[in-house]
Amino acid sequence: MKGYRSDDKYEDWSCQRVWEQLQEGDLQALRSLFLRHHNHLFDYGMQITSDRFLVEDCIHNLFYRIWESRESLGEVISVRSYLWISFRRELFRSANSNEPEFLTNTIQSYTPEIGFETEEMMTVEERRGEWNSSLQTAMNNLSNRQRQAIYLKYFNGMGYDEIQQIMSINYQTARNYICSGIKALKIHFQHMDREKIPEQFS
């Protein structure tokens, strides 16, 4: 993964164990979590706003807040969900808006570093050319909510429970965004060679 360094002393530890070390005041644990999650948080932020500097600032602010409040942090069941939910709130708070009017209507020229989880999606990663170009166009045509939900599920391997928490929506709404988004993507990909399309989108 881009940005992840082999000198991380906690490289082989689970996020949960690293989180516990952070709570005990280990700065290296904070660094480890930052390196693990920075790129994914940045890519997600770019699905919400085209302001790269705002996204980067919010990521750094998030980890600074975590470090400053480490002694009062409660039990966290899923470190990943906690970070993504907190980051989304940080992003909206920094934009001084409860209704995110700064949401972009397109991803513009930014293409996220795709981190697919399944083997078949990794096959797609090896064929970035035509697929990436078509994906860019198709994702631009989705609503902001559809795009976020699709990104969380298929580009980061998250389940509906995590998606509903991160996006502050209920379970059924999360499913609806995914279903409607996939339907739109399938229509867009009808003209492509089926061997170049992941099963979920074909």
N, C-alpha and C positions, 0 to 999 in steps of 0.2 A: 504494500500500500504506500502510495506517495506520502513522504513526510515521516514515515515511521522509521526509527533508527534502531540498529541492532545493539546499541550500547545501553538500551533500556534494561535496568537491573531486574525489572518485574515483567519482562517480556513473556515469560511462560506462566505467569499468574493469571487467574481469572480476574475480571473487573471487580468482582465483589471483594476479593481478598485485597486488591490494591486500594479499593475504597476504604476498607477498614484501616489500612496503613495510613492513608491520608488523614483520617479522623484522629489518628494518634500523633499527627504533626509531622509526617514524613513528606518533605517537599519533593523527593524523588517520585513518590506515589502520584502526586499532583501532576508532575511532568509526564509520567507514564500514561495517565488518563487523557491528558491533553494530546499527546502524540497519537494515541489510539483513535480518538474521536474527532480531532480537529477537521480533517478533510471531509468526513461525512456531514458534520455540522455545517461546514462552509457550503458544501454542495446543496444541502437542504435549504440553507438561507438564501441561496441564489434562485431557488424555486419561488421564493416569496418576494424578493426585491432584487433589482438589478444593481443596487448600491453595494459594490464589493467592499468598500471601506467600512460601511455600516455593519455589514455581516462580520467582518474581521474584528472590529471593535467589540461587537457584542459577544463574540466567542471569548475574547480575552477578558472582558468584564465578567462573564459568567464564571470563569475559572478563578478569577480574583475574588469574587464574592464567595465562592465555595471555600477557598482557602481561609478567608477572613472569618467565616462562620463555621469552620470545621468542628469546633468544640461543641457547637449547639445543634449540629446536624442530627436528625433522627435516623432511624433504621430505614434503609433503602432496599426495597425488594429487587428492583431492576435498575442498575446503574445507568444503562443505556437509555431507558425510558425517562428516568429522572433528568438526565442531561439534555435530552431533546425537548422535553416539556419546558424545562427551565430556560433553555436557549430561545425557544419560541416566545416565551413571555418577555425575556430580555430584549428581543428584537422589537416586539410591539411597544414595550415600554420606552425604548430608545427613540422610537419614531413618534412618541407622544400621541398615540392614537389607539383607542379601543376598537375602532373600526379601521382596519388596515387599508386606508385609501392609497397607500404607497405600493400596494401589490401590483406587480407588473402583469400586463396582459399577455406578454410573450416572454420566453426565456432569452429573447434577443439572440446574440451571437454566442452565448455561453453554453457549452456542452459539459455536463458534469462528468467527473471521473466515475464511471459506472462500476459499482461494486456488487455484481450479481452473486447470489448465493448458490443457485442450483447449477449442476453440471451443464445442462443444456444452455443456460444463459451464458456460462463461461465460453461455450462454443461461439455464441454470438459475439462475444468480446473479441474473438480472434478474427472476426470479419467486419471490422468497424466501418469500412468505407461506405457502401451503399446503405447499410442498416443505420448508421449514425445519422446520415443526412436525412433519411426518411423519418427516423425517430424524432429528429429536431422539429421537422415540419409538423408531424402528428401531435407532438406534445404541445406545440404552440397553439394548436387549435382546441385544446382542452380548456375547461374553466380552471381557475387557480386552485380550487378545492380538489377537482379531479386530478390535476397534475401533482399536487402534494401527496394525495393518497396513493396514486400509482407509484410515485417515487419512493415512498416509505415502504410499500409492500414488495415491489418487484426489484427495486434497486438497492434495498437495504434489508430485505428478508424479514420484515416486521409482520406480526399478526394483527388481526383486527382489534384486539384488546389494546395493543400498544398504539395503534393508529388513532383510535378514538380518544385515548388519553392525550396524545401529543397535539392533536388537532382540536381538542375540546369539543368533540361531537359525540353522539351516542353510537352504539354498536351498529345499528341498522343503517344509520346515515353513512357510516364508514363503508359498509358493504355496498350501499347504493352508489357512492362515488366511484368505487372500484369497478362495479359492474357497468355503469354507464360509460366510464372512461375506457374500459377494455372494449366495449361495443364500438365506440368511436374509433379506437385504434385499429380494430379488425377491419372496419370499413376502409380506413386509409391504406392498410397493407394489402388489400385485395389484388393490387396490380403487381405485387412483388413475387419473386420466386419463393415458394413455400419453404425451401431448404434454408433460406436465409432469415426466416422469421421464427422466433421462439414459439413453442406450442401455445403458451398462454395468450399470444397476440395473433394467432393464426385462425 
